[in-house]
């Protein structure tokens, strides 16, 4: 499954990340991870932004919930 996620950082920047997971086989699993699970917090979202879209993005910041999930699309 592949998910395309749009995230907005507190400074207004919008980042689109791709999550191609082999662990989550149901759409509901991926949606849960990004909306309420481990990927819903800033520390993990920063890692996705830094590693997949913007290597210069500072991923060494405290955890929180300031990075907003703008959209989540899942394709099988």
RAMOVEN-V989461 format. One line per field, one symbol per residue. ss: DSSP state (h for helix, s for strand, l for the rest). psi: psi as a letter, one per 20 degrees, with the letter a starting at -180 (. if undefined). A space follows every 10 residues. Layout:
ss: ???
psi: ???
This chain:
ss: lsssssssll lllsssssss llllllhhhh hhhhhllhhh lhhhhhhhhh hhllllllll lllllllsss sssssl
psi: qpppppqprh jiqpppqpon pihoiqghgg ggghhibhji qhghhhgggg hhhnhipojl rqqblioqoh qoppq.
